[in-house]
């Protein structure tokens, strides 16, 4: 999971305070492991230092002033590059892929195209594993089967997600 890129995507959706970013991250991406406030603000500091966000409006708060972070062109370019690049085809990729799908929907991007690209990446890896299975020994064949079964499950998840994109879009868009 890329916390900096996820936060950048949330900021691209709308300029946000750290508290709001944490809330949205925890709601959609943490799945039982909330993002610590310290990590949110440290990440925002690095993103600002690297020119990917700037501080917009500063509002007085009960405690410290509340800073609203705004994405820069550099930050938006990085989010776009990250969203469009398929995830390495491997077991347990759903957390990253799910994050990309939700952010794409939040940002009005073509989530179905990203999932189609991911499907192509998976199919290519399945072809490679099938070649290994055909030409290898029993150990290689069993390892290839392990990978193939996981990739088949991922493909099923991709197809199911595409079928549910409209419903998911309604859930993640305010």
C-alpha positions, 0 to 999 in steps of 0.5 A: 500500500502506498500511503503517500500516493493514496493521500495525493489521490485524496488531495487531488479529489479535493484540497483537504486537511490532515484530519479529513485525509486520515478519516477518508483513508481509514474509511476506505483503505485501512481495513482495521489498521487506522493510519496514525495521525503522525504518519499522515502529517509526516507524509504531508510534510514530505509531499510538501517538501518534494513539491507535490502539495502546497499549503492552501488556506490556513484556518484557526482551529481549537489547537494548531491552525488547520492547513488545507493541502492542495495538490500541485501539477507534479503531484497530479502527474505522479498520481496519474502515472501510479493509477495507470501502471498495472500492479505486478501480477502476484497474490494478495494484490487486491489491497493495492488494486482496490485502492487504485479502483476506489481512488480512480472512481473518487477522481472521476477516472476510468476505473474500468480501463485500469481494471482491463489493463490489470486483466491483461497483465494477469493474463500475460503472467498466466501464460508465462506460468503455463509455459513453466508448468509445461516445461518444468519438473513437478516442483516447478509445476506445483509452484506454477499451479499455485500462482495460476490459482491465485491469478484466476481468483484475481481475475474473478475479482476484477470481473466482479468489480467491473460489474459493480463499478457503478454501485461502488462509484455511488459509495465512494463519491460524496 
